[in-house]
Amino acid sequence: MDDLFGNLERLDFLKIDTEGNELNVLHGSKNIIQKHLPHICFEVSLTFWSYFEKSVESLFGFLEDLDYELFVLNAGRLQKYIWLNERIMNMFAVHESKIDELRNRGVINN
């Protein structure tokens, strides 16, 4: 992703659905993520992750190291992620610098 899209002037949203390869995509997108701080949506399937050497926690840790906080969608609003309560979940990562703005717009539950 960095090689293909490194010259983008703007990136607001990144959707990743790669059947368990999300961490690889994020590693390959690190520069554009750090440059643009997009909102990131990705699917976590515990079934797919069980086949990989890396854990779901490594994916979450990678995002947290980039100062992203994790959320899930609940009743049309983002809610702070606490634990995986389903085998397949859509997750949302929001950079800490953008959380107050989304909270003020009513996108994130208080």
C-alpha positions as CSV (number, residue, x, y, z in Angstrom):
1,M,0.0,0.0,0.0
2,D,2.8,2.4,0.8
3,D,4.4,1.7,-2.5
4,L,1.2,2.0,-4.5
5,F,-0.4,4.9,-2.7
6,G,2.4,6.7,-0.9
7,N,1.8,9.9,-2.9
8,L,-1.8,10.3,-2.0
9,E,-2.7,13.9,-0.9
10,R,-5.5,12.7,1.3
11,L,-6.7,9.5,2.8
12,D,-9.7,9.6,5.2
13,F,-10.9,6.0,5.4
14,L,-9.2,2.7,4.9
15,K,-11.4,-0.5,4.7
16,I,-9.5,-3.8,4.9
17,D,-11.1,-7.2,4.4
18,T,-8.3,-9.7,3.6
19,E,-9.5,-12.9,5.3
20,G,-7.0,-12.7,8.2
21,N,-4.2,-10.9,6.4
22,E,-5.1,-7.5,7.9
23,L,-1.9,-7.2,9.9
24,N,0.2,-7.7,6.8
25,V,-1.8,-4.9,5.0
26,L,-1.3,-2.6,8.0
27,H,2.4,-3.2,8.1
28,G,2.6,-2.4,4.3
29,S,0.5,0.7,4.9
30,K,2.3,2.1,8.0
31,N,3.7,5.2,6.3
32,I,0.4,6.3,4.7
33,I,-1.4,5.6,8.0
34,Q,1.0,7.7,10.0
35,K,0.9,10.5,7.3
36,H,-2.9,10.7,6.9
37,L,-4.3,9.1,10.2
38,P,-7.4,7.6,8.4
39,H,-10.2,5.9,10.1
40,I,-9.7,2.2,9.6
41,C,-12.4,-0.5,9.3
42,F,-11.4,-4.1,9.3
43,E,-13.0,-7.5,9.9
44,V,-11.8,-9.8,12.6
45,S,-12.6,-13.5,12.0
46,L,-11.3,-15.7,14.8
47,T,-11.7,-18.7,12.4
48,F,-9.3,-17.2,9.9
49,W,-6.9,-15.9,12.6
50,S,-6.6,-19.4,14.0
51,Y,-4.6,-20.4,10.9
52,F,-2.0,-17.6,11.3
53,E,1.1,-17.5,13.4
54,K,0.3,-14.0,14.7
55,S,-2.5,-13.3,17.1
56,V,-5.4,-10.9,16.9
57,E,-3.7,-9.1,19.8
58,S,-0.7,-8.4,17.6
59,L,-3.1,-6.6,15.2
60,F,-4.6,-4.6,18.0
61,G,-1.2,-3.8,19.4
62,F,0.1,-2.6,16.1
63,L,-2.8,-0.1,15.9
64,E,-2.4,0.9,19.5
65,D,1.3,1.6,18.9
66,L,0.2,4.0,16.2
67,D,-2.1,5.8,18.8
68,Y,-5.3,4.3,17.5
69,E,-8.2,3.3,19.7
70,L,-10.5,0.4,18.8
71,F,-14.2,0.5,18.5
72,V,-17.2,-1.7,17.5
73,L,-20.4,-0.6,16.0
74,N,-23.4,-0.7,18.4
75,A,-26.8,0.6,17.5
76,G,-25.4,2.9,14.8
77,R,-22.7,4.4,16.9
78,L,-19.1,3.5,17.7
79,Q,-18.5,2.0,21.1
80,K,-15.2,1.4,22.8
81,Y,-13.9,-2.1,22.1
82,I,-13.7,-4.3,25.3
83,W,-13.5,-7.9,24.0
84,L,-14.4,-10.0,21.1
85,N,-17.9,-11.2,21.7
86,E,-18.5,-12.8,18.3
87,R,-16.4,-15.0,16.0
88,I,-16.6,-12.4,13.3
89,M,-16.7,-8.7,14.0
90,N,-16.2,-5.5,12.1
91,M,-13.7,-3.3,14.1
92,F,-13.0,0.4,13.7
93,A,-9.8,2.1,14.6
94,V,-9.8,5.8,15.2
95,H,-6.6,7.9,15.8
96,E,-6.7,9.4,19.2
97,S,-6.4,12.9,17.7
98,K,-9.8,12.4,16.0
99,I,-11.9,10.9,18.8
100,D,-13.1,14.2,20.3
101,E,-14.4,15.4,16.9
102,L,-16.3,12.1,16.3
103,R,-17.7,12.2,19.9
104,N,-18.9,15.8,19.4
105,R,-20.6,14.8,16.2
106,G,-22.4,11.9,18.0
107,V,-20.6,9.2,16.2
108,I,-18.9,7.8,19.3
109,N,-20.9,6.9,22.4
110,N,-19.7,8.8,25.5
